[in-house]
Amino acid sequence: QVLIKSLQKGVAFSAGSFLVFEAHKLFSGLAEVHASFKVEEVLEQADYLYGSGETEKLYQLLVQYKNSDDAELLWRLARASRDLGQLSSTSAEEKRKLAYEAFEYAKKALEKNEANFAAHKWYGICLSDVGDFEGIKTKIGNAIVIKEHFQRAIELNPKDATTIHLIGIWCYSFAEMPWYQRKLAATLFATPPTSTFQEALHYFHMAEEADPNFYSKNLLFLGKTYLKLNNKKMALLWLSKAKEYPAHTEEDKQVQKEALELLNSI
């Protein structure tokens, strides 16, 4: 009788434990699904704000999730932090703070998902920005790492025109590097990084082929590179396109201004 009662109790406890376990699994699953839906909603809202040029609102939205483990949220937060720092209304002190903040978010995004192409892209961009505050020696010293991350981003997503453009910018920067910076690069590397305007032009055209008319700055740099190569006819073509590009952002306005100045100088 005691044995039967004990067994019955055991069955009752087992059944109860099973029900609790199943309920836990169900609620955990629902929580995961809810969290997943929430992330998707935030990403959708973030991309809408980014497309609308709402830089400050975008930053305020995403900074709430700075402790997230989601690489998609984190690289967008890195981008938003950087974009906020680029605004003319942002103070010099705040620009510096946001540059380092953006780099930390990009770094975390990469740690969370090494296979995320955008995390590599924004890590490279933000590392370059940090170099602006740490001097030319650091900036040149980081150059190879930056290019490696851009190349990795292209390996993961060969269609991303922005990353291809960024390698073009990297090539352009080294092609026009003054002699004293080349001398400094020679002290930092056994084989210093070098490039040519022709190589830069190749990447700018590649970016345009991947996504035509995607970025005012790519049009501007096509014009600038053709000027460096003394091809005024092609320079006029691309600088005119840059000048006529619809200005959605502050950067677009700056591009229009520079394109117009260069056109007037030809």
N, C-alpha and C positions, 0 to 999 in steps of 0.2 A: 504493500500500500504506500509506504514511504517512498519507495523507489519509483512507483508510478507517478506519485505527486511531484517528485523531483524532476522526472523526465518531462512531465507536463509543463512544469515551470520553465525548464530548459527550452522546450519548444516555444513557449510563450515569449521568453526573453529573446530567443533566436528570431522569432517572427517580428518582434518589436524592433530588434536591432536592424533586421533586414529592411523594415519599412523606413526607419530613420536614415539608413544608408542610402536607400533608393531616393528618399526625399532630398537628401543632401546632394546626391548626384543631379537630380532634376533641377534644384535651385542653383547649383553651381553652373550647370549647363545654361540655364536661363540668364544667369549673371554674365557669363562669357558672351552669350549672344547679344545681350543688352550692351555690354561694353563694346563689342564689335560694331554694333549699330551706331553707338554714340561716336566712335572714332570716325566711321564713315560719314556721319552727319557733320562732324566738325571739319573734316577734310573738304567736304562739299561746300560748306560755308566759307572756309578759308580760300578755296580756289575761286569762289565767286568774288570775294573781297579783293583778292589779288588781281583778278581780271578787271575789276572796277577801279583799280588804283587807290583803294582805301587803305593806305599803308598803316596809319595809326590804329584804325579799327582792327585790322588784321593782326597786328602785334598784340593788342589788348586781348583779342580772342585766344591766340595761341599761347601766350605767356602763362595762361592758367594751367597749361598742360606741360610745363617745363620739366616736371618730374616723371613724365610718361616714359615708357619703354618702347614706344612705337616709333620706328625710324621715319615713317612717313610724316608724322606730326613734327618730329624733331628737326628734320632738314627744312621743313617749311618755316619753323620757328627761327632757324638760323638765317634763312633768306629774309624773313620779315624783320628781324633784328638789324640785319645789314641794311636793308632798304630804308628803315627808319633813320639809321645813322647817315645815310646818303642825302637826306632831305636838307635843303638850305636853311630851314628853320631850326635844325638841331644844333645845339651848342657844340663847341670844339671838345669840351670835357665829356659831353654825352656821346659824341661820335666815337671817341676812344673807348668808352665803357661798352658801347654797343658792339664795337668791332670784336672785342675780347669775348663778350657774351655770345655773339654769333658763332665764334670759333668753338666755344665749349659745346654749344648745341650741335654743331656739325660733327664734332669729335664724338659726341655721345651717340648720334645717329649712326655713325660708321661702326662704333663698337657694338651697337644693337643689331646691325645688319650689314655685313661687309659686302653683300651681293646687291646692295641698293645703289644703282648708278647715281642717283641724285645726291646721295650722301657723299659719295666721292667727289662729285662736282662741287658741292658747296663747301666741303672740307678744303679743297684746293683754293677756291675763291676766298674763303675766310682766312686761310693761312697767309695768302698774299696780302690781304688787308692788314693783318696783324704786323706784317713786315713793314708796312708804311709807318708804323708807330715805333718800330724798334731799330730803324736805320737801314742804310743800303747794304751793309755787310750781312745782316740777318736776311734781308729780302733776297739777295743773290744766293745766300747759303740755302734758302728754302726752295729755290727755283726748280731743282731737279725733282724734289718731292712733289711739288705742285703739279708739274707736268705729268708725273707718274700717275697721280690721282685722276687727272683729266683723261689720260689714255685708258685707265681702268674703267672710267665712266663710259667711254666710247665702246670699249669691249663689251660692256654689259648692255649698252643701248646705242648701236651704231647710227641710229636715226636722229639722235638728239643734236639738233643744229647749234644750240647754245654752247655745248661743250666743244664742238668742232671749232666754233668761233673763238672760244677761249684759248685753244691751242694756237690759233692764228695770232691772237693778241700776244701770247707768250713769244712766238717767233718774231713778231714785229718788234717787241721790246728788246730782244737780244740783238736783232739786226741793227737797231738804231742806238745801241748802247755806246756811250762815249768811251774814249780810250782809257780814262782813269778808272772807270768801273770794270772794264775788261781786265785791267791790271789787277784789280782787287779780286775778280773772279778767278784769275790765275793762281792767286795765293790760297784760295779756298778749295779748289778742285785740282786733282792730278790732270784731268782733261776738262777744262772749263766748258760750260754749255755755250753753244753758238747757234746762230740761225741766219737766214737771209730774207730779204723782202719777197723774193720769189717764192720761198717756202710759205711765208705768211699769206701771200696772195692765194696760193693753192688751198689753204685751209678756209679762207674767207669764201672762196668760190664753192668749196665743198659744202660749207654751211648753207649757202644760198640754194644749192641744188637739193639739199636735204629738206629745206623748208623755205621756199621763196618769200622774200619780203618780210621775214619773221621778226627782224630786229633793226631798228634805225642805226644802231652803232655798227652793225656789220656792213651796212651800205656806206657809212662814213669811212670805215677803215679800208674798204675796197677802193674808194676814191683816194684816200691818203696814200695807200700803198702804190697805186698807179702813179701818183705824183712822185713818190720816191724813185720809181722806175722810169721817170721822165716820159710817161705816156699820158700826155695832157688830154687827148681825145677821150680815152677811157676814164680818166679822172673826172672830167666834166660830166660824163654820163652818170657815174655812181654818186658823185657829190650832189648832183641835181636831184637824184632819187632820195638821198638823205634829207635834203632841204625840204622836199615836198612830203616827206613821211608824216602822217597824222600824229600830232603831239599828244599822247595820252599821259605821259609822265614828265617829271622834271628833267629826267635824263634825255627824253625825246626833244625837249625844248633846247637843251644844251647842245645836242647833236645838230639841230636845225641852225642854231647860231654859229657853230663852228664850221658847218658845211657852207653857209653863206659867206663867212669871212674868207674861206679858202677859195670859193668860186670868184670872189671879188679880187683875189690876189693873183689869179691866173691870167 
